[in-house]
Amino acid sequence: MPPEEEHRVEVRLDRLLAERDLTLTQLADQVGLTLANLSVLKNGRARAIRFSTLTALCDALDCLPGDLLTLRAHSAEHPS
């Protein structure tokens, strides 16, 4: 398994928040997360996400997991 800091999962929370005219604070309140934890996720520093959290985010944002998460292509420096 590759080191966790080399993951290629990107979180599209900024785009979804803008499209829904929501702030991070409003979303945190809706899903019951701390603003700090949601910020870690938004900024791509999260090392994992629980399915219950992903479900709550998708419910609050009216989206599918694939709308929230995407996989960045392999870089030329780190082929697998």
BELHUMO-V851482 format. One record per pair of residues at least 24 apart in sequence whose C-alpha atoms are under 10 Angstrom apart, sorted by the first residue. I is the first residue (numbers start at 0). J is the second residue. Records with the same first field share a line. If there is no record, write none. Layout:
BEGIN
I->J / J
END
This chain:
BEGIN
1->79
3->45 / 46 / 47
4->43 / 44 / 45 / 46
5->77
6->43 / 46 / 70 / 71 / 73
7->43 / 69 / 70 / 71 / 72 / 73 / 74
8->43 / 45 / 46 / 68 / 69 / 70 / 71 / 72
9->40 / 41 / 42 / 43 / 44 / 67 / 68 / 69 / 70 / 71
10->40 / 41 / 42 / 43 / 44 / 45 / 64 / 65 / 66 / 67 / 68 / 69 / 70
11->40 / 41 / 42 / 43 / 65 / 66 / 67 / 68 / 69
12->37 / 38 / 40 / 41 / 42 / 43 / 56 / 60 / 66 / 67 / 68
13->41 / 42 / 67
14->66 / 67
15->60 / 61 / 62 / 66 / 67
16->60
18->60
19->60 / 61
21->60
26->55 / 56 / 59 / 60
27->56 / 59
29->55 / 56 / 58 / 59 / 60
30->54 / 55 / 56 / 57 / 58 / 59 / 60
31->55 / 56
32->56
END
